[in-house]
Amino acid sequence: MIYNDFIHDLTNALKPQGFRVAVTVTPKFADLPTGSWVGAFDYAVIGRFAALVFIMTYEWGWIGGSPMAVAPLPSVRRALVYAVSQIPPIKIIQGVSLL
């Protein structure tokens, strides 16, 4: 995928100069390469190259959607369980909603 190649190339270019690459990704529960919102994010590849991976665990309820919690605990938990199966846990930072 183009995005994976970009993260790989960016890391290889910046790491020798002392920079670290951090990536922010949407939450997901499985590898969904054709998913419209999550398909571009291959957690395993990103986790291999990025120094830090911020997971936006607040992507469910929003003003344009059906009424629901912004960060329902079962969904947050499910997303994090999947994330640690693909990304070294030391690299994961959980993004939380301020609302």
GUROVO-478441 format. One record per residue (C-alpha): x, y, z; residue in one letter. Coordinates in nm, 4 decimals, decimal comma, padded with zeros to 6 digits. Example, Ala and Ser with C-alpha at 12.3 -4.5 7.8 and 13.67 -1.06 7.14 Angstrom:
<kevos>
<kevo x="01,2300" y="-00,4500" z="00,7800" resn="A"/>
<kevo x="01,3670" y="-00,1060" z="00,7140" resn="S"/>
</kevos>
This chain:
<kevos>
<kevo x="00,0000" y="00,0000" z="00,0000" resn="M"/>
<kevo x="00,1110" y="00,3518" z="-00,0708" resn="I"/>
<kevo x="00,0595" y="00,4709" z="00,2876" resn="Y"/>
<kevo x="00,2660" y="00,1856" z="00,4301" resn="N"/>
<kevo x="00,5459" y="00,2634" z="00,1861" resn="D"/>
<kevo x="00,5287" y="00,6285" z="00,2879" resn="F"/>
<kevo x="00,5650" y="00,5470" z="00,6603" resn="I"/>
<kevo x="00,8527" y="00,3099" z="00,5828" resn="H"/>
<kevo x="01,0343" y="00,5638" z="00,3639" resn="D"/>
<kevo x="00,9710" y="00,8498" z="00,6061" resn="L"/>
<kevo x="01,1084" y="00,6499" z="00,8984" resn="T"/>
<kevo x="01,4156" y="00,5456" z="00,7001" resn="N"/>
<kevo x="01,4806" y="00,9062" z="00,5985" resn="A"/>
<kevo x="01,4292" y="01,0655" z="00,9405" resn="L"/>
<kevo x="01,5636" y="00,8080" z="01,1862" resn="K"/>
<kevo x="01,9315" y="00,8588" z="01,0892" resn="P"/>
<kevo x="01,8831" y="01,2300" z="01,1636" resn="Q"/>
<kevo x="01,7548" y="01,1556" z="01,5135" resn="G"/>
<kevo x="01,3838" y="01,2029" z="01,4425" resn="F"/>
<kevo x="01,1054" y="00,9652" z="01,5416" resn="R"/>
<kevo x="00,7894" y="00,9095" z="01,3397" resn="V"/>
<kevo x="00,4540" y="00,9077" z="01,5197" resn="A"/>
<kevo x="00,1363" y="00,8070" z="01,3386" resn="V"/>
<kevo x="-00,2280" y="00,8595" z="01,4328" resn="T"/>
<kevo x="-00,4732" y="00,5904" z="01,3217" resn="V"/>
<kevo x="-00,8434" y="00,5224" z="01,3460" resn="T"/>
<kevo x="-00,9614" y="00,2422" z="01,5742" resn="P"/>
<kevo x="-01,0460" y="-00,0942" z="01,4219" resn="K"/>
<kevo x="-01,1154" y="-00,4487" z="01,5327" resn="F"/>
<kevo x="-00,9583" y="-00,6473" z="01,2486" resn="A"/>
<kevo x="-00,7498" y="-00,6074" z="00,9356" resn="D"/>
<kevo x="-00,9912" y="-00,4510" z="00,6876" resn="L"/>
<kevo x="-00,7809" y="-00,3528" z="00,3838" resn="P"/>
<kevo x="-01,0860" y="-00,2460" z="00,1825" resn="T"/>
<kevo x="-01,2582" y="-00,0597" z="00,4682" resn="G"/>
<kevo x="-01,3510" y="00,2920" z="00,3614" resn="S"/>
<kevo x="-01,2229" y="00,4652" z="00,6761" resn="W"/>
<kevo x="-00,9750" y="00,2141" z="00,8202" resn="V"/>
<kevo x="-00,8416" y="00,0339" z="00,5147" resn="G"/>
<kevo x="-00,5322" y="00,2482" z="00,4697" resn="A"/>
<kevo x="-00,4037" y="00,1685" z="00,8180" resn="F"/>
<kevo x="-00,2188" y="-00,1627" z="00,8312" resn="D"/>
<kevo x="-00,1463" y="-00,1758" z="01,2032" resn="Y"/>
<kevo x="00,1238" y="-00,4428" z="01,1715" resn="A"/>
<kevo x="00,3222" y="-00,2483" z="00,9124" resn="V"/>
<kevo x="00,2755" y="00,0863" z="01,0857" resn="I"/>
<kevo x="00,3730" y="-00,0688" z="01,4185" resn="G"/>
<kevo x="00,6893" y="-00,2089" z="01,2675" resn="R"/>
<kevo x="00,8134" y="00,1275" z="01,1379" resn="F"/>
<kevo x="00,6582" y="00,4058" z="01,3482" resn="A"/>
<kevo x="00,8059" y="00,4913" z="01,6864" resn="A"/>
<kevo x="00,4628" y="00,5746" z="01,8309" resn="L"/>
<kevo x="00,1090" y="00,4931" z="01,7199" resn="V"/>
<kevo x="-00,1750" y="00,7071" z="01,8535" resn="F"/>
<kevo x="-00,5080" y="00,5237" z="01,8321" resn="I"/>
<kevo x="-00,8121" y="00,7523" z="01,8212" resn="M"/>
<kevo x="-01,0393" y="00,5535" z="02,0521" resn="T"/>
<kevo x="-01,3132" y="00,8127" z="02,0286" resn="Y"/>
<kevo x="-01,4458" y="00,7700" z="01,6782" resn="E"/>
<kevo x="-01,7893" y="00,6212" z="01,7363" resn="W"/>
<kevo x="-02,0574" y="00,8731" z="01,8339" resn="G"/>
<kevo x="-02,0522" y="01,2062" z="01,6521" resn="W"/>
<kevo x="-02,2892" y="01,4908" z="01,5704" resn="I"/>
<kevo x="-02,3710" y="01,3562" z="01,2228" resn="G"/>
<kevo x="-02,4446" y="01,0014" z="01,3331" resn="G"/>
<kevo x="-02,6869" y="00,8064" z="01,5441" resn="S"/>
<kevo x="-02,7005" y="00,8948" z="01,9146" resn="P"/>
<kevo x="-02,4378" y="00,6944" z="02,1008" resn="M"/>
<kevo x="-02,1327" y="00,7330" z="02,3204" resn="A"/>
<kevo x="-01,8259" y="00,8900" z="02,1636" resn="V"/>
<kevo x="-01,6073" y="00,6196" z="02,3181" resn="A"/>
<kevo x="-01,8150" y="00,3196" z="02,4285" resn="P"/>
<kevo x="-01,6026" y="00,1071" z="02,6611" resn="L"/>
<kevo x="-01,6660" y="-00,2270" z="02,4818" resn="P"/>
<kevo x="-01,5571" y="-00,0751" z="02,1489" resn="S"/>
<kevo x="-01,2523" y="00,0951" z="02,3006" resn="V"/>
<kevo x="-01,1498" y="-00,2294" z="02,4677" resn="R"/>
<kevo x="-01,2007" y="-00,4300" z="02,1482" resn="R"/>
<kevo x="-00,9939" y="-00,1808" z="01,9463" resn="A"/>
<kevo x="-00,7084" y="-00,1892" z="02,1970" resn="L"/>
<kevo x="-00,7095" y="-00,5705" z="02,2159" resn="V"/>
<kevo x="-00,6726" y="-00,5825" z="01,8385" resn="Y"/>
<kevo x="-00,4081" y="-00,3077" z="01,8389" resn="A"/>
<kevo x="-00,1801" y="-00,4879" z="02,0852" resn="V"/>
<kevo x="-00,2041" y="-00,8005" z="01,8716" resn="S"/>
<kevo x="-00,0544" y="-00,6067" z="01,5798" resn="Q"/>
<kevo x="00,1585" y="-00,3287" z="01,7313" resn="I"/>
<kevo x="00,4162" y="-00,3583" z="02,0097" resn="P"/>
<kevo x="00,2253" y="-00,2293" z="02,3163" resn="P"/>
<kevo x="00,5148" y="-00,0015" z="02,4156" resn="I"/>
<kevo x="00,4469" y="00,1988" z="02,0977" resn="K"/>
<kevo x="00,0722" y="00,2489" z="02,1531" resn="I"/>
<kevo x="-00,0771" y="00,5672" z="02,2924" resn="I"/>
<kevo x="-00,4519" y="00,5729" z="02,3446" resn="Q"/>
<kevo x="-00,6174" y="00,8903" z="02,2238" resn="G"/>
<kevo x="-00,9163" y="00,9888" z="02,4360" resn="V"/>
<kevo x="-01,2002" y="01,2301" z="02,3772" resn="S"/>
<kevo x="-01,2177" y="01,5545" z="02,5713" resn="L"/>
<kevo x="-01,5964" y="01,5615" z="02,5444" resn="L"/>
</kevos>
